[in-house]
Amino acid sequence: MENFFFYFFAALTLIFAFLVIANPFSNNPVTSAMFLVLTIASLAGLFVLLHAYFLAAVQVLVYAGAVMVLFLFVIMLLDLKAEEERHIRAFGLGAGLISVGAIVSIFLISLLKAPLLSNPAPIVHGDTLALGKLLFNQYSLPFEIVSVLLLVAMIGVVLLSKKELK
Amino acid sequence: MSYLSILNLAAPETIMVMTALAVLAADLLFMRELERGTRQLIGAMIGCAGCLAAVAWMLVLPLPEPGSLMQGLFLVDPLIRIVKVALLALTIFTVLISMEADFTQHIGEYFALILFAAIGMMFLVSTEDILMIFISLELTSLSLYILTAFNKRNIKSAEAALKYFLFGGMAAAFTLFGLSLLYGISGSTNLAEIAKAVSGKSVNGLDPLLIAAIVLTVIGFGFKVAAVPFHLWAPDAYEGAPIPSAAFIASGSKVASFFVFAKVMMIGFKGAEGSGSLQAWMPGWVPTLAVVAAASMVLGNLAAIAQSSVRRLLAYSAIAHAGYVLLAVMAVPSPLAPHTSPLGPLVYYVITYGLTTLGAFAVVSNVQQRTGGDRLSDFAGLARRAPLLSFCMLIFMLSLAGIPPLAGFFGKFYVFTAALSSGGKSLGLLWLVILAVAMSAVSLYYYLLVLKQIYIMPSTDQDTPRPLSIGSQAIVFALAALVLILGCAPGLILEPVMSAIKVAGL
């Protein structure tokens, strides 16, 4: 049963992610954003299968909810038109196909040859209590660095969106 | 682990964070009304004072008892201290170069972001944990993206930043994918623990998942160090970014990235080296890097010949130099001579390379301020207008080409020796070293092209040029003197590094 759900959600994630960037029916950025919401929702399904319930909830609340609303705000604020068809250069297409092909073949070979793990990963305790304990004890230093990282991001956004006076 | 012990061990980083916040606050609260020159002076002084305080803390106070904070999340040992002091020195020079900058009104933010990038690099070099590596890599990259986009009046700056950002995002995804595979294989984020799990599994050949992890990690770090074929962002970023930002990307970021790249490969993938020797090719990370290094050296040097912009030329030369440094990363000590760690030559090479390229960018900055461009023709006749500056450029270019007695020569010499001695008697990496020497000879051609413009071509502009400020000349001169001194006495860096490596037991 779990296997079935894994393949179900994984396939959904891949299909929706593909539709975000290369939708054959619509070039509208809003459509892409909506498919991104669906991608994130299916990812949350994968997290549930890993027993990481908190992460799944955060994924839906923060990403599918808050962040995507902001995305849509920005898209509508800028009044983005549907993207025009671009012609792809042959060189770019060739280089892209070769590099994607190389990476895909590495993955396929690894997957087909990899032995099944004898001791599959233990069930993760993904509840808030365990997460909070880890975050503020063992991983307090990375936690602090992430706060500096967010400050940098904030400075950058203010700076880049500000109108230059002269 | 309590916050007090973090403060104690990571005191230099804490000082730097407080300095960055102080620069930001001072500019926003007290200096809005002042002239730009004064604001730049005060901001730079606060930044330099903070860096110097952090250096002083590391040099004066004794090491805290050896050991790691939080299972290898944060390490303090003599080698890391040396690299951090070098990073801070490069930061100080970058801050001093940006004092002349006239591309932005947001001075506090500019200095603060340089310091934040430096903080990311300091954390990056002092960890052996893939979680910390990823977070500090992101902190550094994010600060550098913004620094690249800083010149909002110049469309090229925006283009450079967008390319850098998109490539960087892709590379971060690859890094994360590779590191998560490593975590999946080993169940640990610590490099030494990963190596234990990795080496136990290679019964017949490598674990296939490990091969995927190696390739993905190399892609991610290859982007950071601008190695072929992950180099496409570098020429545009070097050309479009404001000069101090480009100089910092080329110097500080390279030092930190190469150090941590080497550590991840040597410690994390220990036991999965394989062999890059032509006679006995074995899968592992050494042959992967060998291909990348060879491509970087060939493409970087050949493409540099065709450039007409000095900044693009420096970018392709940086790609070529990335290839040379990768030789040191590959020089795994053979079981016959376990005490010759290649980290010593690597650290010497990247530090002297950082100083040299920073100096070259400082000269380009001076020329660009007077002529408005960085084409090769803008350098024509520079020797008659600014003899001292031209002489410094001569030193930087010859050092990049690897002419004795400059630092660049000894860097290459030590790196090539380390690569040769790594395979024991079989000289496995000999073909790469031969390629590197041949390509160094090619590189001399385009460095001499720059010098030919400076010394031989007649000057094109007839106006009396604006006199150079004493300050910017002094910075260039100090950097040139450092390159010369470190070349004449390589022991100044190499000896402390070697004894530190012995202490660290690498």
Contacts between the chains, C-beta under 8 A, distances in Angstrom:
chain1	res1	chain2	res2	distance
A	99	B	229	7.9
A	103	B	215	7.5
A	106	B	211	6.8
A	106	B	212	5.6
A	106	B	215	5.6
A	107	B	212	6.0
A	109	B	208	6.5
A	109	B	211	7.8
A	110	B	208	4.0
A	110	B	209	5.4
A	110	B	211	5.9
A	110	B	212	4.3
A	111	B	208	7.6
A	112	B	208	7.9
A	113	B	208	4.0
A	114	B	207	7.2
A	114	B	208	4.7
A	114	B	209	5.1
A	121	B	184	7.6
A	121	B	187	7.2
A	137	B	1	6.9
A	138	B	1	7.3
A	138	B	70	6.0
A	138	B	71	7.5
A	138	B	73	8.0
A	139	B	70	7.8
A	139	B	73	7.6
A	139	B	131	7.4
A	140	B	1	6.8
A	140	B	3	6.8
A	140	B	6	6.8
A	140	B	70	8.0
A	141	B	1	7.9
A	141	B	6	5.6
A	141	B	10	7.2
A	141	B	69	7.3
A	141	B	70	6.4
A	141	B	73	5.6
A	141	B	74	5.8
A	141	B	132	7.3
A	142	B	73	7.0
A	142	B	131	5.9
A	142	B	132	5.7
A	142	B	135	5.2
A	144	B	6	7.5
A	145	B	123	6.1
A	145	B	132	7.5
A	145	B	135	5.2
A	145	B	136	6.4
A	145	B	139	6.2
A	146	B	135	6.1
A	148	B	17	6.3
A	148	B	116	6.7
A	148	B	119	6.6
A	148	B	139	6.3
A	149	B	135	6.9
A	149	B	138	6.2
A	149	B	139	4.7
A	149	B	142	6.4
A	151	B	116	7.7
A	152	B	113	6.8
A	152	B	116	5.0
A	152	B	139	6.6
A	152	B	142	5.3
A	152	B	143	5.3
A	152	B	146	7.2
A	153	B	142	6.1
A	155	B	24	7.6
A	155	B	109	5.7
A	155	B	112	6.9
A	155	B	113	6.6
A	155	B	146	7.2
A	156	B	113	7.7
A	156	B	142	7.0
A	156	B	145	7.4
A	156	B	146	3.9
A	156	B	149	8.0
A	159	B	106	5.8
A	159	B	109	5.5
A	159	B	146	6.7
A	159	B	150	7.7
A	160	B	146	7.1
A	160	B	149	6.0
A	160	B	152	7.6
A	162	B	106	7.9
A	164	B	105	7.4
A	164	B	152	4.8
A	164	B	153	6.5
A	165	B	105	6.5
A	166	B	105	7.6
A	166	B	153	8.0
